[in-house]
Amino acid sequence: MSTNPEPAAHDYGPGRRQRGDDYSIYNFDRTPSGVRFYVSGYVRPGDATIHPDDEVIITPPGYAQGHTCRVAEAAYSGTLWDAVLDMPFPPARPHEPGARPAPLSRLLYP
């Protein structure tokens, strides 16, 4: 049962990342239903905070588009946040003839 009565959407997609409004993916794992990202970021005073069951739009490494993830866990330490994000279905692999696959691409598509 969700403790968050009204899940919110947080957009960190392309063009939205900037100083003071950004995140870092520090780890990711393949799951049976998609990909789990471990992400950290910074929240400024007055910004909306991230809670479980919210949706976060991020841009996985090697992709130019933003993809929606569900927040599984979120924790705050002062102005820093750590979250576990689940992306239910991996995005289609971008077609780049002759390009080497990015590390995330190798994880998603072995």
N, C-alpha and C positions, 0 to 999 in steps of 0.2 A: 504494500500500500504506500502510495506516495505521500510524503510529508510536505510537498510543495503544491499548494492548491491551484496555482495558476503558473504553469511552466512558461518561462520567457525565452525569447530568442536573442542570441548574442552574435553579432556579425563581425568576424575577424577575417573575412574573405579578401580576395584580391582588391587592392586599392584602399583597404580599411586599416591596414597595419601601419602604425606610425609610432614615434617615440611616445612612451607613456600609455599606449593603447595597443599592446602587442603580446605575443605568446611565443613560447619555445616548445617544440616537441623534443623531449629528451629520451623517449623510448617508445617502442610500439611492438605489439605481438599480434600474430594471426590467431583468430578464434574461429570456432566452427561456423559462426554466423557473420563474420566479417573481420574487422580490424579493431584492436583496442589501442588507443593512443594515451600516453602519459604526458601531460602538458602542464607547463607552469607559465604564469604571467603576472602582470602588475595591475592593480586597481587603484585608480585615483580617488580621493575622497569625493563622495557624491555620486560616483558611478554605480551602475547596477551590478550587484554581486551575482556570481554563478552558483546555482544550487542543483542538487540532483534532480533529474528529469527535465532540466532545461535543454534547449537545443543550442548548439554552438556551431557556427559555420567557420571551418578552417580550410587552409589550402595545404594538403599533404605534399611532402617533398616530391618534386618531379612533375607536378601537375599545375596547370595554369588556372584551373577553376576551383571555386570553393565547394566544399561538400559538407552536408549537414551531419552532425554527430550528436548523440544523446549523452548527457552528463550522467555517469554512473556514480561517481564520488567527487566531492569537492571539499577542500580544506583551505583555511586562510591562516597566514602567519603575518600579522601586521598588514602591510600593503601588498604582500605577495600571495598568490593563490596557486594551488596544485589541484589538478583535476584528472580524472580518468574518463576518457571519452570513447564511446563505442560508435563506430561507423558500421551500420548493418550490412551494407553491400559494397564491396570495393568498386571504385569507379572503373570505367573501361580504360584499358591501357592506351595511352596516347600513341598515335602512329608517327614515329620519327624514324624514317629510313636511315640505317647506318648508325643510329645513336646507341650508345651503351645503356643498358637499363640502370636506373637509379636503384639504390639499396632497397627502397620501399617497393619498387616494382618487382625485385627479385623475391621479396618476402610474400607479396600478394600473388605473384604468378611465377612459381618455381619452374 
